[in-house]
C-alpha cells in the first residue's frame, strides 16, 4: 500500500456532528470485491435508521478495495486493514470493535434493503430475541434480481429435500429446521444481540459454514427468529466461497452437525433422538457417523471440544474425513 493511501485512511472523516451511541453495528469483511464493495457500504449508510456504526475490515485485498475505503468520509465508518487471515478472523476483529447492542455482518458482495436494520432491530426488541434472520433475494453479478429464498420453506439443499418432515411445535421450528439445513444461508443474513455474542463468542475457523455454526451456538443459548420479509440481497457470482471446494464444504457440514446435534436434540427433547438423527443425516453417512463416534470416544466434554477444534485447525487430523467424502463424491459423479 502506498504512503498516500495510508495517509488517506488515517484522515478523520469530515462530518459536522459526533456519532451518538449506535443501535446497531455492521461489520463488513472486505476481500477482493472492488466491483461490489461500494454498493455494500452504501446499503448500510443509507439505512432508514442513521444511528448505525460501520466497521470495514479489509482482509488483504490487492485490488481497488482499499482505495475505495480510503475515500470514505462518514464519521460512522471505521476502516481496518490487515494481512489476509480468513473471513472468520476479519469478522471477529470487526465484531470485537463494535459498540451497539445489536450486531450485523454484511459480506462485501451483498447488500441490505434500506429498511433492514430498522425492521430487524424492532422485531428483536419486541420478541427479546438474540438472533434474527430474514428472507433473502438472490441476485447475479450485475445485480439482476433472482429467486427469493423464504427461510426453510424453499431452496433446500439436495440432502434436505429428500428428508421426511417431522411435526414440531411452532416454538421449536427454528431449531428443528436449523438441524435440517442452513436456511440462514449467509452471515449477511444474521443480526445478533450483544449478549449472545458475549456468551458464545465469535466465528470459528470454518471456511464455508461459520454462519451455520454460529447459529447453532446462538440457538442453544438464546431465542432466535425468522422475519418473513425480503430484507437483503445475496449476490451469486463465479468467486463465491461456496463454489470452491465441495469436499471441504461437506466436511465442515458433517463436523458441525456432529458437534451440535446433541445440544439441539436436547432442545427438541419431545422428539425421538434416534429418529431425528436417522431422518436428518442418512445422506451424510458415513462421514457424519465417523466424526460423531470419534467425538464420543474422546471422553469428557472438554476433551471432545479439544478434538473438535483440532479437526478444524489440524490438516492431518481432518484429512481422512475429507478423503472419505472425496471418494463418495467421485463415486456419485461416475455413477450419474
PAPA-100182 format. One record per residue (C-alpha): x, y, z; residue in three letters. Coordinates in steps of 0.1 Angstrom, whole numbers, plus 5000, padded with zeros to 4 digits. Last residue first. Layout:
! PAPA-100182
<rec><px>X</px><py>Y</py><pz>Z</pz><res>ALA</res></rec>
...
This chain:
! PAPA-100182
<rec><px>4754</px><py>4596</py><pz>4874</pz><res>UNK</res></rec>
<rec><px>4776</px><py>4567</py><pz>4887</pz><res>UNK</res></rec>
<rec><px>4808</px><py>4585</py><pz>4880</pz><res>UNK</res></rec>
<rec><px>4798</px><py>4616</py><pz>4899</pz><res>UNK</res></rec>
<rec><px>4785</px><py>4596</py><pz>4928</pz><res>UNK</res></rec>
<rec><px>4817</px><py>4576</py><pz>4931</pz><res>UNK</res></rec>
<rec><px>4837</px><py>4608</py><pz>4929</pz><res>UNK</res></rec>
<rec><px>4816</px><py>4624</py><pz>4957</pz><res>UNK</res></rec>
<rec><px>4820</px><py>4593</py><pz>4978</pz><res>UNK</res></rec>
<rec><px>4857</px><py>4591</py><pz>4974</pz><res>UNK</res></rec>
<rec><px>4860</px><py>4629</py><pz>4981</pz><res>UNK</res></rec>
<rec><px>4840</px><py>4625</py><pz>5013</pz><res>UNK</res></rec>
<rec><px>4862</px><py>4598</py><pz>5027</pz><res>UNK</res></rec>
<rec><px>4893</px><py>4618</py><pz>5017</pz><res>UNK</res></rec>
<rec><px>4879</px><py>4647</py><pz>5036</pz><res>UNK</res></rec>
<rec><px>4874</px><py>4625</py><pz>5067</pz><res>UNK</res></rec>
<rec><px>4909</px><py>4611</py><pz>5065</pz><res>UNK</res></rec>
<rec><px>4924</px><py>4646</py><pz>5061</pz><res>UNK</res></rec>
<rec><px>4908</px><py>4661</py><pz>5092</pz><res>UNK</res></rec>
<rec><px>4936</px><py>4653</py><pz>5116</pz><res>UNK</res></rec>
<rec><px>4964</px><py>4659</py><pz>5091</pz><res>UNK</res></rec>
<rec><px>4951</px><py>4694</py><pz>5084</pz><res>UNK</res></rec>
<rec><px>4950</px><py>4704</py><pz>5120</pz><res>UNK</res></rec>
<rec><px>4928</px><py>4735</py><pz>5127</pz><res>UNK</res></rec>
<rec><px>4892</px><py>4722</py><pz>5123</pz><res>UNK</res></rec>
<rec><px>4898</px><py>4687</py><pz>5135</pz><res>UNK</res></rec>
<rec><px>4919</px><py>4700</py><pz>5164</pz><res>UNK</res></rec>
<rec><px>4890</px><py>4722</py><pz>5175</pz><res>UNK</res></rec>
<rec><px>4866</px><py>4692</py><pz>5176</pz><res>UNK</res></rec>
<rec><px>4893</px><py>4672</py><pz>5195</pz><res>UNK</res></rec>
<rec><px>4896</px><py>4699</py><pz>5221</pz><res>UNK</res></rec>
<rec><px>4858</px><py>4702</py><pz>5225</pz><res>UNK</res></rec>
<rec><px>4855</px><py>4665</py><pz>5229</pz><res>UNK</res></rec>
<rec><px>4883</px><py>4665</py><pz>5256</pz><res>UNK</res></rec>
<rec><px>4865</px><py>4693</py><pz>5275</pz><res>UNK</res></rec>
<rec><px>4832</px><py>4674</py><pz>5272</pz><res>UNK</res></rec>
<rec><px>4849</px><py>4643</py><pz>5287</pz><res>UNK</res></rec>
<rec><px>4858</px><py>4612</py><pz>5268</pz><res>UNK</res></rec>
<rec><px>4871</px><py>4614</py><pz>5232</pz><res>UNK</res></rec>
<rec><px>4852</px><py>4583</py><pz>5222</pz><res>UNK</res></rec>
<rec><px>4820</px><py>4604</py><pz>5216</pz><res>UNK</res></rec>
<rec><px>4839</px><py>4628</py><pz>5194</pz><res>UNK</res></rec>
<rec><px>4853</px><py>4600</py><pz>5173</pz><res>UNK</res></rec>
<rec><px>4818</px><py>4584</py><pz>5170</pz><res>UNK</res></rec>
<rec><px>4802</px><py>4616</py><pz>5158</pz><res>UNK</res></rec>
<rec><px>4830</px><py>4621</py><pz>5133</pz><res>UNK</res></rec>
<rec><px>4826</px><py>4586</py><pz>5119</pz><res>UNK</res></rec>
<rec><px>4788</px><py>4589</py><pz>5118</pz><res>UNK</res></rec>
<rec><px>4789</px><py>4622</py><pz>5099</pz><res>UNK</res></rec>
<rec><px>4814</px><py>4608</py><pz>5074</pz><res>UNK</res></rec>
<rec><px>4794</px><py>4576</py><pz>5068</pz><res>UNK</res></rec>
<rec><px>4768</px><py>4588</py><pz>5062</pz><res>UNK</res></rec>
<rec><px>4758</px><py>4623</py><pz>5051</pz><res>UNK</res></rec>
<rec><px>4726</px><py>4613</py><pz>5033</pz><res>UNK</res></rec>
<rec><px>4714</px><py>4594</py><pz>5064</pz><res>UNK</res></rec>
<rec><px>4717</px><py>4627</py><pz>5083</pz><res>UNK</res></rec>
<rec><px>4682</px><py>4640</py><pz>5090</pz><res>UNK</res></rec>
<rec><px>4658</px><py>4612</py><pz>5093</pz><res>UNK</res></rec>
<rec><px>4682</px><py>4590</py><pz>5111</pz><res>UNK</res></rec>
<rec><px>4693</px><py>4616</py><pz>5136</pz><res>UNK</res></rec>
<rec><px>4657</px><py>4626</py><pz>5144</pz><res>UNK</res></rec>
<rec><px>4645</px><py>4590</py><pz>5146</pz><res>UNK</res></rec>
<rec><px>4674</px><py>4583</py><pz>5171</pz><res>UNK</res></rec>
<rec><px>4665</px><py>4613</py><pz>5192</pz><res>UNK</res></rec>
<rec><px>4628</px><py>4607</py><pz>5194</pz><res>UNK</res></rec>
<rec><px>4612</px><py>4642</py><pz>5196</pz><res>UNK</res></rec>
<rec><px>4599</px><py>4658</py><pz>5228</pz><res>UNK</res></rec>
<rec><px>4635</px><py>4667</py><pz>5237</pz><res>UNK</res></rec>
<rec><px>4639</px><py>4692</py><pz>5209</pz><res>UNK</res></rec>
<rec><px>4663</px><py>4713</py><pz>5229</pz><res>UNK</res></rec>
<rec><px>4682</px><py>4681</py><pz>5239</pz><res>UNK</res></rec>
<rec><px>4683</px><py>4673</py><pz>5201</pz><res>UNK</res></rec>
<rec><px>4700</px><py>4707</py><pz>5196</pz><res>UNK</res></rec>
<rec><px>4726</px><py>4701</py><pz>5222</pz><res>UNK</res></rec>
<rec><px>4732</px><py>4665</py><pz>5209</pz><res>UNK</res></rec>
<rec><px>4735</px><py>4675</py><pz>5173</pz><res>UNK</res></rec>
<rec><px>4760</px><py>4704</py><pz>5177</pz><res>UNK</res></rec>
<rec><px>4794</px><py>4688</py><pz>5172</pz><res>UNK</res></rec>
<rec><px>4784</px><py>4660</py><pz>5148</pz><res>UNK</res></rec>
<rec><px>4763</px><py>4685</py><pz>5128</pz><res>UNK</res></rec>
<rec><px>4793</px><py>4709</py><pz>5126</pz><res>UNK</res></rec>
<rec><px>4818</px><py>4683</py><pz>5116</pz><res>UNK</res></rec>
<rec><px>4794</px><py>4669</py><pz>5089</pz><res>UNK</res></rec>
<rec><px>4788</px><py>4703</py><pz>5074</pz><res>UNK</res></rec>
<rec><px>4825</px><py>4712</py><pz>5076</pz><res>UNK</res></rec>
<rec><px>4834</px><py>4680</py><pz>5058</pz><res>UNK</res></rec>
<rec><px>4808</px><py>4687</py><pz>5031</pz><res>UNK</res></rec>
<rec><px>4824</px><py>4721</py><pz>5025</pz><res>UNK</res></rec>
<rec><px>4859</px><py>4706</py><pz>5023</pz><res>UNK</res></rec>
<rec><px>4847</px><py>4681</py><pz>4998</pz><res>UNK</res></rec>
<rec><px>4829</px><py>4707</py><pz>4978</pz><res>UNK</res></rec>
<rec><px>4859</px><py>4731</py><pz>4973</pz><res>UNK</res></rec>
<rec><px>4854</px><py>4765</py><pz>4956</pz><res>UNK</res></rec>
<rec><px>4817</px><py>4771</py><pz>4949</pz><res>UNK</res></rec>
<rec><px>4808</px><py>4781</py><pz>4985</pz><res>UNK</res></rec>
<rec><px>4833</px><py>4809</py><pz>4985</pz><res>UNK</res></rec>
<rec><px>4815</px><py>4828</py><pz>4958</pz><res>UNK</res></rec>
<rec><px>4841</px><py>4836</py><pz>4930</pz><res>UNK</res></rec>
<rec><px>4819</px><py>4830</py><pz>4900</pz><res>UNK</res></rec>
<rec><px>4790</px><py>4851</py><pz>4911</pz><res>UNK</res></rec>
<rec><px>4759</px><py>4850</py><pz>4933</pz><res>UNK</res></rec>
<rec><px>4749</px><py>4881</py><pz>4953</pz><res>UNK</res></rec>
<rec><px>4726</px><py>4878</py><pz>4983</pz><res>UNK</res></rec>
<rec><px>4702</px><py>4908</py><pz>4985</pz><res>UNK</res></rec>
<rec><px>4686</px><py>4916</py><pz>5019</pz><res>UNK</res></rec>
<rec><px>4653</px><py>4923</py><pz>5036</pz><res>UNK</res></rec>
<rec><px>4627</px><py>4901</py><pz>5020</pz><res>UNK</res></rec>
<rec><px>4602</px><py>4897</py><pz>5048</pz><res>UNK</res></rec>
<rec><px>4592</px><py>4867</py><pz>5069</pz><res>UNK</res></rec>
<rec><px>4614</px><py>4877</py><pz>5100</pz><res>UNK</res></rec>
<rec><px>4628</px><py>4844</py><pz>5113</pz><res>UNK</res></rec>
<rec><px>4635</px><py>4842</py><pz>5150</pz><res>UNK</res></rec>
<rec><px>4661</px><py>4830</py><pz>5175</pz><res>UNK</res></rec>
<rec><px>4659</px><py>4829</py><pz>5213</pz><res>UNK</res></rec>
<rec><px>4691</px><py>4822</py><pz>5232</pz><res>UNK</res></rec>
<rec><px>4717</px><py>4797</py><pz>5244</pz><res>UNK</res></rec>
<rec><px>4714</px><py>4766</py><pz>5220</pz><res>UNK</res></rec>
<rec><px>4701</px><py>4787</py><pz>5192</pz><res>UNK</res></rec>
<rec><px>4731</px><py>4810</py><pz>5194</pz><res>UNK</res></rec>
<rec><px>4755</px><py>4781</py><pz>5192</pz><res>UNK</res></rec>
<rec><px>4737</px><py>4766</py><pz>5163</pz><res>UNK</res></rec>
<rec><px>4735</px><py>4800</py><pz>5145</pz><res>UNK</res></rec>
<rec><px>4773</px><py>4804</py><pz>5150</pz><res>UNK</res></rec>
<rec><px>4779</px><py>4770</py><pz>5133</pz><res>UNK</res></rec>
<rec><px>4757</px><py>4780</py><pz>5104</pz><res>UNK</res></rec>
<rec><px>4775</px><py>4813</py><pz>5099</pz><res>UNK</res></rec>
<rec><px>4809</px><py>4797</py><pz>5102</pz><res>UNK</res></rec>
<rec><px>4799</px><py>4772</py><pz>5075</pz><res>UNK</res></rec>
<rec><px>4821</px><py>4776</py><pz>5044</pz><res>UNK</res></rec>
<rec><px>4856</px><py>4785</py><pz>5057</pz><res>UNK</res></rec>
<rec><px>4852</px><py>4774</py><pz>5093</pz><res>UNK</res></rec>
<rec><px>4877</px><py>4787</py><pz>5118</pz><res>UNK</res></rec>
<rec><px>4851</px><py>4797</py><pz>5144</pz><res>UNK</res></rec>
<rec><px>4831</px><py>4829</py><pz>5144</pz><res>UNK</res></rec>
<rec><px>4827</px><py>4850</py><pz>5176</pz><res>UNK</res></rec>
<rec><px>4819</px><py>4842</py><pz>5212</pz><res>UNK</res></rec>
<rec><px>4790</px><py>4822</py><pz>5227</pz><res>UNK</res></rec>
<rec><px>4780</px><py>4844</py><pz>5257</pz><res>UNK</res></rec>
<rec><px>4794</px><py>4878</py><pz>5246</pz><res>UNK</res></rec>
<rec><px>4779</px><py>4874</py><pz>5212</pz><res>UNK</res></rec>
<rec><px>4746</px><py>4863</py><pz>5228</pz><res>UNK</res></rec>
<rec><px>4745</px><py>4894</py><pz>5249</pz><res>UNK</res></rec>
<rec><px>4755</px><py>4917</py><pz>5221</pz><res>UNK</res></rec>
<rec><px>4724</px><py>4906</py><pz>5202</pz><res>UNK</res></rec>
<rec><px>4727</px><py>4892</py><pz>5167</pz><res>UNK</res></rec>
<rec><px>4715</px><py>4902</py><pz>5132</pz><res>UNK</res></rec>
<rec><px>4722</px><py>4874</py><pz>5107</pz><res>UNK</res></rec>
<rec><px>4715</px><py>4874</py><pz>5070</pz><res>UNK</res></rec>
<rec><px>4749</px><py>4887</py><pz>5058</pz><res>UNK</res></rec>
<rec><px>4765</px><py>4856</py><pz>5076</pz><res>UNK</res></rec>
<rec><px>4750</px><py>4836</py><pz>5048</pz><res>UNK</res></rec>
<rec><px>4723</px><py>4809</py><pz>5040</pz><res>UNK</res></rec>
<rec><px>4700</px><py>4814</py><pz>5070</pz><res>UNK</res></rec>
<rec><px>4684</px><py>4782</py><pz>5058</pz><res>UNK</res></rec>
<rec><px>4715</px><py>4763</py><pz>5068</pz><res>UNK</res></rec>
<rec><px>4698</px><py>4729</py><pz>5066</pz><res>UNK</res></rec>
<rec><px>4679</px><py>4702</py><pz>5085</pz><res>UNK</res></rec>
<rec><px>4693</px><py>4708</py><pz>5120</pz><res>UNK</res></rec>
<rec><px>4685</px><py>4745</py><pz>5116</pz><res>UNK</res></rec>
<rec><px>4649</px><py>4734</py><pz>5107</pz><res>UNK</res></rec>
<rec><px>4645</px><py>4719</py><pz>5141</pz><res>UNK</res></rec>
<rec><px>4659</px><py>4748</py><pz>5160</pz><res>UNK</res></rec>
<rec><px>4638</px><py>4774</py><pz>5141</pz><res>UNK</res></rec>
<rec><px>4606</px><py>4753</py><pz>5143</pz><res>UNK</res></rec>
<rec><px>4607</px><py>4747</py><pz>5180</pz><res>UNK</res></rec>
<rec><px>4583</px><py>4774</py><pz>5190</pz><res>UNK</res></rec>
<rec><px>4559</px><py>4762</py><pz>5163</pz><res>UNK</res></rec>
<rec><px>4558</px><py>4728</py><pz>5178</pz><res>UNK</res></rec>
<rec><px>4573</px><py>4700</py><pz>5156</pz><res>UNK</res></rec>
<rec><px>4559</px><py>4676</py><pz>5130</pz><res>UNK</res></rec>
<rec><px>4587</px><py>4656</py><pz>5115</pz><res>UNK</res></rec>
<rec><px>4594</px><py>4660</py><pz>5078</pz><res>UNK</res></rec>
<rec><px>4610</px><py>4631</py><pz>5058</pz><res>UNK</res></rec>
<rec><px>4643</px><py>4640</py><pz>5043</pz><res>UNK</res></rec>
<rec><px>4646</px><py>4641</py><pz>5005</pz><res>UNK</res></rec>
<rec><px>4648</px><py>4679</py><pz>5001</pz><res>UNK</res></rec>
<rec><px>4674</px><py>4681</py><pz>5030</pz><res>UNK</res></rec>
<rec><px>4701</px><py>4661</py><pz>5011</pz><res>UNK</res></rec>
<rec><px>4696</px><py>4682</py><pz>4980</pz><res>UNK</res></rec>
<rec><px>4699</px><py>4716</py><pz>4997</pz><res>UNK</res></rec>
<rec><px>4667</px><py>4734</py><pz>5005</pz><res>UNK</res></rec>
<rec><px>4655</px><py>4762</py><pz>4981</pz><res>UNK</res></rec>
<rec><px>4623</px><py>4770</py><pz>4999</pz><res>UNK</res></rec>
<rec><px>4603</px><py>4767</py><pz>5031</pz><res>UNK</res></rec>
<rec><px>4633</px><py>4769</py><pz>5055</pz><res>UNK</res></rec>
<rec><px>4638</px><py>4807</py><pz>5050</pz><res>UNK</res></rec>
<rec><px>4619</px><py>4821</py><pz>5021</pz><res>UNK</res></rec>
<rec><px>4646</px><py>4823</py><pz>4995</pz><res>UNK</res></rec>
<rec><px>4636</px><py>4848</py><pz>4969</pz><res>UNK</res></rec>
<rec><px>4645</px><py>4840</py><pz>4933</pz><res>UNK</res></rec>
<rec><px>4667</px><py>4863</py><pz>4912</pz><res>UNK</res></rec>
<rec><px>4671</px><py>4900</py><pz>4908</pz><res>UNK</res></rec>
<rec><px>4697</px><py>4914</py><pz>4883</pz><res>UNK</res></rec>
<rec><px>4725</px><py>4930</py><pz>4904</pz><res>UNK</res></rec>
<rec><px>4753</px><py>4927</py><pz>4879</pz><res>UNK</res></rec>
<rec><px>4769</px><py>4897</py><pz>4894</pz><res>UNK</res></rec>
<rec><px>4736</px><py>4879</py><pz>4899</pz><res>UNK</res></rec>
<rec><px>4709</px><py>4885</py><pz>4925</pz><res>UNK</res></rec>
<rec><px>4694</px><py>4863</py><pz>4952</pz><res>UNK</res></rec>
<rec><px>4666</px><py>4876</py><pz>4974</pz><res>UNK</res></rec>
<rec><px>4667</px><py>4869</py><pz>5011</pz><res>UNK</res></rec>
<rec><px>4640</px><py>4860</py><pz>5037</pz><res>UNK</res></rec>
<rec><px>4650</px><py>4872</py><pz>5071</pz><res>UNK</res></rec>
<rec><px>4673</px><py>4864</py><pz>5100</pz><res>UNK</res></rec>
<rec><px>4673</px><py>4871</py><pz>5137</pz><res>UNK</res></rec>
<rec><px>4695</px><py>4862</py><pz>5166</pz><res>UNK</res></rec>
<rec><px>4692</px><py>4870</py><pz>5203</pz><res>UNK</res></rec>
<rec><px>4655</px><py>4877</py><pz>5205</pz><res>UNK</res></rec>
<rec><px>4636</px><py>4897</py><pz>5231</pz><res>UNK</res></rec>
<rec><px>4605</px><py>4895</py><pz>5210</pz><res>UNK</res></rec>
<rec><px>4598</px><py>4932</py><pz>5207</pz><res>UNK</res></rec>
<rec><px>4634</px><py>4941</py><pz>5207</pz><res>UNK</res></rec>
<rec><px>4643</px><py>4916</py><pz>5181</pz><res>UNK</res></rec>
<rec><px>4614</px><py>4927</py><pz>5158</pz><res>UNK</res></rec>
<rec><px>4624</px><py>4963</py><pz>5162</pz><res>UNK</res></rec>
<rec><px>4661</px><py>4955</py><pz>5154</pz><res>UNK</res></rec>
<rec><px>4651</px><py>4936</py><pz>5123</pz><res>UNK</res></rec>
<rec><px>4628</px><py>4962</py><pz>5110</pz><res>UNK</res></rec>
<rec><px>4651</px><py>4992</py><pz>5114</pz><res>UNK</res></rec>
<rec><px>4681</px><py>4971</py><pz>5103</pz><res>UNK</res></rec>
<rec><px>4665</px><py>4960</py><pz>5070</pz><res>UNK</res></rec>
<rec><px>4648</px><py>4993</py><pz>5060</pz><res>UNK</res></rec>
<rec><px>4671</px><py>5003</py><pz>5031</pz><res>UNK</res></rec>
<rec><px>4674</px><py>4967</py><pz>5018</pz><res>UNK</res></rec>
<rec><px>4709</px><py>4953</py><pz>5027</pz><res>UNK</res></rec>
<rec><px>4735</px><py>4945</py><pz>5001</pz><res>UNK</res></rec>
<rec><px>4759</px><py>4916</py><pz>4993</pz><res>UNK</res></rec>
<rec><px>4794</px><py>4915</py><pz>4978</pz><res>UNK</res></rec>
<rec><px>4813</px><py>4928</py><pz>5008</pz><res>UNK</res></rec>
<rec><px>4797</px><py>4904</py><pz>5032</pz><res>UNK</res></rec>
<rec><px>4774</px><py>4921</py><pz>5056</pz><res>UNK</res></rec>
<rec><px>4775</px><py>4913</py><pz>5093</pz><res>UNK</res></rec>
<rec><px>4751</px><py>4926</py><pz>5119</pz><res>UNK</res></rec>
<rec><px>4755</px><py>4934</py><pz>5156</pz><res>UNK</res></rec>
<rec><px>4728</px><py>4947</py><pz>5180</pz><res>UNK</res></rec>
<rec><px>4735</px><py>4963</py><pz>5214</pz><res>UNK</res></rec>
<rec><px>4760</px><py>4987</py><pz>5197</pz><res>UNK</res></rec>
<rec><px>4797</px><py>4992</py><pz>5205</pz><res>UNK</res></rec>
<rec><px>4815</px><py>4971</py><pz>5179</pz><res>UNK</res></rec>
<rec><px>4853</px><py>4967</py><pz>5179</pz><res>UNK</res></rec>
<rec><px>4854</px><py>4930</py><pz>5188</pz><res>UNK</res></rec>
<rec><px>4829</px><py>4923</py><pz>5160</pz><res>UNK</res></rec>
<rec><px>4854</px><py>4938</py><pz>5135</pz><res>UNK</res></rec>
<rec><px>4882</px><py>4915</py><pz>5145</pz><res>UNK</res></rec>
<rec><px>4859</px><py>4885</py><pz>5146</pz><res>UNK</res></rec>
<rec><px>4846</px><py>4892</py><pz>5111</pz><res>UNK</res></rec>
<rec><px>4882</px><py>4895</py><pz>5097</pz><res>UNK</res></rec>
<rec><px>4892</px><py>4863</py><pz>5115</pz><res>UNK</res></rec>
<rec><px>4862</px><py>4844</py><pz>5102</pz><res>UNK</res></rec>
<rec><px>4869</px><py>4856</py><pz>5067</pz><res>UNK</res></rec>
<rec><px>4905</px><py>4845</py><pz>5065</pz><res>UNK</res></rec>
<rec><px>4938</px><py>4859</py><pz>5077</pz><res>UNK</res></rec>
<rec><px>4949</px><py>4880</py><pz>5048</pz><res>UNK</res></rec>
<rec><px>4970</px><py>4909</py><pz>5060</pz><res>UNK</res></rec>
<rec><px>4950</px><py>4936</py><pz>5078</pz><res>UNK</res></rec>
<rec><px>4934</px><py>4970</py><pz>5072</pz><res>UNK</res></rec>
<rec><px>4908</px><py>4984</py><pz>5095</pz><res>UNK</res></rec>
<rec><px>4883</px><py>5010</py><pz>5085</pz><res>UNK</res></rec>
<rec><px>4858</px><py>5028</py><pz>5108</pz><res>UNK</res></rec>
<rec><px>4827</px><py>5044</py><pz>5095</pz><res>UNK</res></rec>
<rec><px>4800</px><py>5064</py><pz>5113</pz><res>UNK</res></rec>
<rec><px>4820</px><py>5096</py><pz>5109</pz><res>UNK</res></rec>
<rec><px>4814</px><py>5095</py><pz>5071</pz><res>UNK</res></rec>
<rec><px>4842</px><py>5104</py><pz>5047</pz><res>UNK</res></rec>
<rec><px>4850</px><py>5072</py><pz>5028</pz><res>UNK</res></rec>
<rec><px>4876</px><py>5077</py><pz>5000</pz><res>UNK</res></rec>
<rec><px>4903</px><py>5055</py><pz>5016</pz><res>UNK</res></rec>
<rec><px>4878</px><py>5026</py><pz>5016</pz><res>UNK</res></rec>
<rec><px>4876</px><py>5027</py><pz>4978</pz><res>UNK</res></rec>
<rec><px>4914</px><py>5028</py><pz>4976</pz><res>UNK</res></rec>
<rec><px>4915</px><py>4998</py><pz>4998</pz><res>UNK</res></rec>
<rec><px>4891</px><py>4978</py><pz>4976</pz><res>UNK</res></rec>
<rec><px>4910</px><py>4986</py><pz>4943</pz><res>UNK</res></rec>
<rec><px>4925</px><py>4951</py><pz>4941</pz><res>UNK</res></rec>
<rec><px>4951</px><py>4937</py><pz>4964</pz><res>UNK</res></rec>
<rec><px>4928</px><py>4928</py><pz>4992</pz><res>UNK</res></rec>
<rec><px>4944</px><py>4917</py><pz>5025</pz><res>UNK</res></rec>
<rec><px>4914</px><py>4911</py><pz>5047</pz><res>UNK</res></rec>
<rec><px>4898</px><py>4946</py><pz>5046</pz><res>UNK</res></rec>
<rec><px>4879</px><py>4951</py><pz>5079</pz><res>UNK</res></rec>
<rec><px>4850</px><py>4975</py><pz>5075</pz><res>UNK</res></rec>
<rec><px>4833</px><py>4987</py><pz>5106</pz><res>UNK</res></rec>
<rec><px>4800</px><py>5005</py><pz>5102</pz><res>UNK</res></rec>
<rec><px>4782</px><py>5023</py><pz>5130</pz><res>UNK</res></rec>
<rec><px>4744</px><py>5029</py><pz>5129</pz><res>UNK</res></rec>
<rec><px>4722</px><py>5056</py><pz>5144</pz><res>UNK</res></rec>
<rec><px>4710</px><py>5066</py><pz>5109</pz><res>UNK</res></rec>
<rec><px>4679</px><py>5044</py><pz>5108</pz><res>UNK</res></rec>
<rec><px>4663</px><py>5043</py><pz>5073</pz><res>UNK</res></rec>
<rec><px>4695</px><py>5027</py><pz>5061</pz><res>UNK</res></rec>
<rec><px>4716</px><py>5047</py><pz>5036</pz><res>UNK</res></rec>
<rec><px>4750</px><py>5041</py><pz>5053</pz><res>UNK</res></rec>
<rec><px>4745</px><py>5003</py><pz>5052</pz><res>UNK</res></rec>
<rec><px>4734</px><py>5000</py><pz>5016</pz><res>UNK</res></rec>
<rec><px>4761</px><py>5024</py><pz>5006</pz><res>UNK</res></rec>
<rec><px>4788</px><py>5002</py><pz>5020</pz><res>UNK</res></rec>
<rec><px>4775</px><py>4971</py><pz>5001</pz><res>UNK</res></rec>
<rec><px>4772</px><py>4991</py><pz>4969</pz><res>UNK</res></rec>
<rec><px>4807</px><py>5005</py><pz>4973</pz><res>UNK</res></rec>
<rec><px>4821</px><py>4970</py><pz>4978</pz><res>UNK</res></rec>
<rec><px>4806</px><py>4953</py><pz>4947</pz><res>UNK</res></rec>
<rec><px>4831</px><py>4957</py><pz>4919</pz><res>UNK</res></rec>
<rec><px>4861</px><py>4961</py><pz>4943</pz><res>UNK</res></rec>
<rec><px>4852</px><py>4928</py><pz>4959</pz><res>UNK</res></rec>
<rec><px>4887</px><py>4913</py><pz>4966</pz><res>UNK</res></rec>
<rec><px>4881</px><py>4908</py><pz>5003</pz><res>UNK</res></rec>
<rec><px>4861</px><py>4931</py><pz>5027</pz><res>UNK</res></rec>
<rec><px>4847</px><py>4917</py><pz>5059</pz><res>UNK</res></rec>
<rec><px>4818</px><py>4942</py><pz>5066</pz><res>UNK</res></rec>
<rec><px>4808</px><py>4946</py><pz>5102</pz><res>UNK</res></rec>
<rec><px>4776</px><py>4964</py><pz>5110</pz><res>UNK</res></rec>
<rec><px>4769</px><py>4979</py><pz>5145</pz><res>UNK</res></rec>
<rec><px>4733</px><py>4986</py><pz>5155</pz><res>UNK</res></rec>
<rec><px>4716</px><py>5010</py><pz>5180</pz><res>UNK</res></rec>
<rec><px>4746</px><py>5034</py><pz>5178</pz><res>UNK</res></rec>
<rec><px>4756</px><py>5057</py><pz>5206</pz><res>UNK</res></rec>
<rec><px>4758</px><py>5091</py><pz>5190</pz><res>UNK</res></rec>
<rec><px>4783</px><py>5099</py><pz>5162</pz><res>UNK</res></rec>
<rec><px>4797</px><py>5134</py><pz>5165</pz><res>UNK</res></rec>
<rec><px>4783</px><py>5161</py><pz>5144</pz><res>UNK</res></rec>
<rec><px>4796</px><py>5181</py><pz>5114</pz><res>UNK</res></rec>
<rec><px>4812</px><py>5154</py><pz>5093</pz><res>UNK</res></rec>
<rec><px>4846</px><py>5151</py><pz>5076</pz><res>UNK</res></rec>
<rec><px>4860</px><py>5117</py><pz>5083</pz><res>UNK</res></rec>
<rec><px>4894</px><py>5116</py><pz>5101</pz><res>UNK</res></rec>
<rec><px>4925</px><py>5112</py><pz>5078</pz><res>UNK</res></rec>
<rec><px>4943</px><py>5080</py><pz>5086</pz><res>UNK</res></rec>
<rec><px>4929</px><py>5062</py><pz>5056</pz><res>UNK</res></rec>
<rec><px>4941</px><py>5089</py><pz>5033</pz><res>UNK</res></rec>
<rec><px>4976</px><py>5089</py><pz>5048</pz><res>UNK</res></rec>
<rec><px>4980</px><py>5052</py><pz>5043</pz><res>UNK</res></rec>
<rec><px>4968</px><py>5056</py><pz>5008</pz><res>UNK</res></rec>
<rec><px>4993</px><py>5083</py><pz>5001</pz><res>UNK</res></rec>
<rec><px>5021</px><py>5061</py><pz>5016</pz><res>UNK</res></rec>
<rec><px>5013</px><py>5034</py><pz>4991</pz><res>UNK</res></rec>
<rec><px>5000</px><py>5000</py><pz>5000</pz><res>UNK</res></rec>
